[in-house]
């Protein structure tokens, strides 16, 4: 093992060509996963609420759309977004934006079912209590149901963000210089140290995912009962 190849190229692996060029490497991986994580959470919340309260044809159409996004491989969605949008609508989306959009759509599709399940898990009595107070259906959903449902949904959100971190590596297919892409570039230059380079990349992904998994476990763990209540 020769860690010098990692040490010599550490700056490039962490931030890419920045500040003399675009941000890349680990920094771009974190940016992509952060943006897509926030966007997927927002989409999942919106789609999940609509899924929980809709019925009939609207629910069928939404379920079909979400099922399509869950069924399509992420790499194919990245390709379609990147190559078809300019053809269909005459717009050109930056490569990083394409990846963030694709990951957000897929993540939002998965999270929407968790949101709908979280809303369904709240007892009917909570709805009735909110309506009895004169809040109305939407205010009851916002102030009574969602705060309770979000606690049940939090681990699903964190687990989905863990998946998004790993899926950012698929950005290499359209040349986005995230961590896996710049690691391949370093390996192509060095030629004889692939084990050291990709062990480092694997360790970085491992640290990120284990950290988020620990966060999910912390959210999942019930709080301690205060001593004066435990008696």
WOWO-V431003 format. One record per run of one state. SS is the DSSP state (2 for helix, 1 for strand, 0 for the rest). FROM is the first residue (numbers start at 1). LEN is the number of residues. If there is no record, write none. Layout:
ss,from,len
SS,FROM,LEN
SS,FROM,LEN
This chain:
ss,from,len
0,1,3
2,4,5
0,9,1
2,10,6
1,16,1
0,17,6
1,23,1
0,24,1
2,25,29
0,54,2
2,56,16
0,72,2
2,74,16
0,90,5
2,95,27
0,122,2
2,124,9
0,133,4
2,137,38
0,175,3
1,178,1
2,179,12
0,191,3
2,194,27
0,221,6
2,227,4
0,231,1
